[in-house]
Amino acid sequence: MLSSILSRSLSAIGAFALLTSLAVPAIGAGPVSVTVNGQTANLSPAPTERAGRVFVPLRGVFEQLGATVVYDNGTINATGRGHTVSLKIGSQQAIVDGQQQTVDVAPFIIGASTYVPLRFVSQALGASVNYDGTNDIVAINTSGGGGGSAMPPPNEVITPAPRDGDRGAITLAAERPALGGTAPSRRPLIEAQFAGGDVDPNTIRISIDGAEVTNDATRSPRGFTYVPNAPLQPGVHRVRVLGTDRNGQPFVRGWAFTSGTSTATVGVVGDVRPRNDATVGNQFVVSGRTLPGAHVTVQVGVSNSPATVGGLVGALLGGGGTNSASYGLTADGDGNFTTQVSIDAAGGSQLVLAIDAVDPRTGATAPPIRERLSVR
């Protein structure tokens, strides 16, 4: 089936292998196996990890899918089951049956092996892909049906189910965008609250699709908030959060959401009171103006960071109990919002005031407000 075409292609590039990315936590993840129509795919070389993702060889899978593959000057062309798929090394743009699509992981080469996304290519060739999180099995079925657990959205990175005892007591709540949800905006507000205990904000590490964004996020014992510095690619994105609680117990959590194609913005958050570098008491009023009906998050806490507010995007709100607080508001019909803030901080303490606004209809965000205040 592949002999005449592959023999010419493989002679030019060596032992040609196709592999995929299956994103799994770097902590506590078990090996992932692949089956095609119920038969275990004989994968060689063995799976490997890069940037927190496990890559699995697909040469045997493509053969069992009845696809022919030609590699030509950086372009991978797969044909089978009445479909054609074309991908390029280092590019997230693909052509499926003549239509341009976007893959979440660009193909790349290590040595003589080429790596491509399993889910994207399998589904483009008309196969279904199911994930059994209990047994860490990715099941490909060429009949388009098949059993197993419900299929994640197209292009979603597949994550093994949590195992008891290896992810810690801290859990996530009130995720935004919601777990498995869709935000039409390409720059959505990404936030979550911590449940199950207080978190040491100095230990929090946050990544989006394997890229660390910790320093650009606002972190506190109760949660975190992050606005992407640049628009996300449309498609599925995975958030990963790790750290330790106040007792030093580690945790690893995360969720996936889908971003859309909208480039709409909320505008700006203006007329903010108090002003940057203002002196306040332990109780003060925060107010401002933004898009009417916008969801506004106001956070305040004792600063654990020596950075000045000039150009500050991220912030670290330390402490616990009443020396950090978060408030969720909705701007009125004129875009105005206001809330009373109470914080237990000694005189002379430095505070960070963080304000984020998001359009609940599109997920679009305003540029984040970060101010540094002093307690009188």
HELIX and SHEET records of a PDB file:
HELIX    1   1 SER A    3  ILE A   13  1                                  11    
HELIX    2   2 ARG A   59  GLN A   64  1                                   6    
HELIX    3   3 LEU A  118  ALA A  124  1                                   7    
HELIX    4   4 PRO A  201  THR A  203  5                                   3    
HELIX    5   5 THR A  214  ASP A  216  5                                   3    
SHEET    1   A 5 THR A  48  ARG A  50  0                                        
SHEET    2   A 5 ARG A  53  PRO A  57 -1                                        
SHEET    3   A 5 LEU A  18  ALA A  23 -1                                        
SHEET    4   A 5 SER A 113  TYR A 115  1                                        
SHEET    5   A 5 PHE A 108  ILE A 110 -1                                        
SHEET    1   B 4 GLN A  39  THR A  40  0                                        
SHEET    2   B 4 SER A  33  VAL A  36 -1                                        
SHEET    3   B 4 ILE A 137  ASN A 141  1                                        
SHEET    4   B 4 SER A 128  ASP A 132 -1                                        
SHEET    1   C 5 THR A  68  ASP A  72  0                                        
SHEET    2   C 5 THR A  75  GLY A  80 -1                                        
SHEET    3   C 5 HIS A  83  LYS A  88 -1                                        
SHEET    4   C 5 GLN A  93  VAL A  96 -1                                        
SHEET    5   C 5 GLN A  99  THR A 102 -1                                        
SHEET    1   D 5 THR A 171  ARG A 176  0                                        
SHEET    2   D 5 ILE A 190  ALA A 195 -1                                        
SHEET    3   D 5 GLY A 223  TYR A 226 -1                                        
SHEET    4   D 5 THR A 218  SER A 220 -1                                        
SHEET    5   D 5 ALA A 315  LEU A 316  1                                        
SHEET    1   E 5 THR A 182  SER A 185  0                                        
SHEET    2   E 5 PRO A 250  SER A 262  1                                        
SHEET    3   E 5 GLY A 235  THR A 244 -1                                        
SHEET    4   E 5 ARG A 205  ILE A 208 -1                                        
SHEET    5   E 5 ALA A 211  GLU A 212 -1                                        
SHEET    1   F 3 GLY A 270  ARG A 273  0                                        
SHEET    2   F 3 GLN A 283  ARG A 289 -1                                        
SHEET    3   F 3 ASN A 336  SER A 342 -1                                        
SHEET    1   G 5 THR A 279  VAL A 280  0                                        
SHEET    2   G 5 ILE A 369  VAL A 375  1                                        
SHEET    3   G 5 GLN A 350  VAL A 358 -1                                        
SHEET    4   G 5 HIS A 295  VAL A 302 -1                                        
SHEET    5   G 5 SER A 324  THR A 330 -1                                        
END                                                                             
